[in-house]
């Protein structure tokens, strides 16, 4: 999201810049980034648990 907000294209078009910043702010406020992060961590934990179980069985 930071890369998008620093784009040279957005600096040339103030209207597009305003809309993009508003959209990014709305997404950030929604909690979606945190949900994606937590989901990815949960997935990683399950993979680690499976690997530990495989190692224990050997």
C-alpha positions as CSV (number, residue, x, y, z in Angstrom):
1,X,0.0,0.0,0.0
2,X,2.9,2.4,0.7
3,X,4.3,1.7,-2.8
4,X,1.0,2.7,-4.3
5,X,0.7,5.8,-2.2
6,X,4.2,7.0,-3.3
7,X,3.6,6.4,-7.0
8,X,4.8,9.2,-9.3
9,X,1.6,8.7,-11.3
10,X,-0.5,9.7,-8.4
11,X,1.5,12.9,-7.9
12,X,0.7,13.9,-11.5
13,X,-3.1,13.5,-11.0
14,X,-4.4,15.0,-7.8
15,X,-7.9,13.6,-8.3
16,X,-6.6,10.1,-8.6
17,X,-4.3,10.6,-5.7
18,X,-7.3,11.8,-3.5
19,X,-9.4,8.8,-4.5
20,X,-6.5,6.3,-4.0
21,X,-5.7,7.7,-0.5
22,X,-9.3,7.6,0.5
23,X,-9.6,4.0,-0.7
24,X,-6.4,3.0,1.1
25,X,-7.5,4.7,4.3
26,X,-10.9,2.9,4.2
27,X,-9.2,-0.5,3.7
28,X,-6.8,0.2,6.6
29,X,-9.6,1.2,8.9
30,X,-11.7,-1.9,8.0
31,X,-9.4,-4.3,9.8
32,X,-8.8,-6.3,6.6
33,X,-5.0,-6.1,6.7
34,X,-5.0,-7.4,10.3
35,X,-7.4,-10.2,9.4
36,X,-5.2,-11.3,6.5
37,X,-2.1,-11.2,8.7
38,X,-3.7,-13.3,11.4
39,X,-5.0,-15.8,8.9
40,X,-1.6,-16.2,7.4
41,X,0.0,-16.7,10.9
42,X,-2.7,-19.3,11.7
43,X,-1.9,-21.2,8.5
44,X,1.8,-21.1,9.3
45,X,1.2,-22.5,12.8
46,X,-0.8,-25.5,11.3
47,X,2.0,-26.3,9.0
48,X,4.6,-26.2,11.8
49,X,2.4,-28.5,13.9
50,X,2.1,-31.0,11.1
51,X,5.9,-30.9,10.6
52,X,6.4,-31.6,14.3
53,X,4.0,-34.5,14.2
54,X,5.8,-36.0,11.2
55,X,9.1,-35.6,13.0
56,X,7.7,-37.3,16.2
57,X,6.6,-40.3,14.2
58,X,10.0,-40.9,12.8
